[in-house]
Structure formats: C-alpha cells, structure tokens
Amino acid sequence: MSKLKITQIKSGISTKPNHRETLRSLGLKRIGDTVIKEDRPEFRGMVQTVRHLVTMEEVD
C-alpha cells in the first residue's frame, strides 16, 4: 500500500479552530514537521481540509 508524506508549510495560527485540530490529528505541530501516513480516504480528506497549510506527496 502506498503512503502519503505530509509536510506543514504554513502556520496554523489565525486559522479556523477546526483547521488547527486537523493539523493536530495529522500529527503536525510546527512548520517543517513531516509525517508519513497510509494512503486512506480519511487522511486524504484531512489534507484536503488544510490544503493551504500543507504539502502532500505520494511515497512508495
């Protein structure tokens, strides 16, 4: 199964509370943090919610 590499590129300060909570749920705390998650619809939906704050790459 492929994986997603998610990196936070912008701050969550002064964003909507649900965007901050989504970043925390993904495991991102500060700019430059990177997490590897399984490629599942739940994680893709979270990334879609905060797409302006993160970058996503597919990793094998």
C-alpha positions as CSV (number, residue, x, y, z in Angstrom):
1,M,0.0,0.0,0.0
2,S,1.3,3.5,-0.8
3,K,1.9,6.1,1.8
4,L,1.5,9.9,2.0
5,K,4.2,12.2,3.1
6,I,2.6,15.3,4.6
7,T,4.6,18.4,5.5
8,Q,3.3,21.5,7.2
9,I,4.4,24.6,5.3
10,K,2.4,27.4,6.9
11,S,1.4,28.2,10.5
12,G,-2.0,27.2,12.0
13,I,-2.1,30.4,14.0
14,S,-5.1,32.6,13.0
15,T,-6.8,29.8,11.1
16,K,-10.2,28.3,12.0
17,P,-10.2,26.1,15.1
18,N,-11.2,23.0,13.0
19,H,-8.1,23.6,10.8
20,R,-5.8,23.7,13.9
21,E,-7.5,20.5,15.2
22,T,-7.0,18.8,11.8
23,L,-3.3,19.6,11.9
24,R,-3.0,18.1,15.4
25,S,-4.9,15.0,14.2
26,L,-2.4,14.6,11.4
27,G,0.4,14.8,14.0
28,L,1.7,18.2,12.8
29,K,2.8,20.7,15.4
30,R,5.0,23.3,13.7
31,I,6.2,24.5,10.3
32,G,8.5,21.9,8.7
33,D,7.1,18.9,10.5
34,T,6.6,15.9,8.3
35,V,4.6,12.7,8.9
36,I,4.1,9.6,6.9
37,K,0.5,8.2,6.8
38,E,-1.2,5.4,4.9
39,D,-3.0,6.4,1.8
40,R,-6.5,6.2,3.0
41,P,-9.6,8.3,2.3
42,E,-9.6,9.6,5.9
43,F,-6.1,11.1,5.6
44,R,-6.8,12.5,2.2
45,G,-9.9,14.3,3.5
46,M,-7.9,15.8,6.3
47,V,-5.2,17.0,3.9
48,Q,-8.0,18.5,1.7
49,T,-9.3,20.4,4.6
50,V,-5.9,22.1,5.3
51,R,-4.5,22.0,1.8
52,H,-3.4,25.7,2.1
53,L,-1.2,24.8,5.1
54,V,0.4,21.5,4.0
55,T,2.0,19.8,1.0
56,M,1.4,16.2,0.2
57,E,3.5,13.6,-1.8
58,E,2.8,10.0,-2.5
59,V,5.6,7.7,-1.3
60,D,6.1,4.0,-2.1
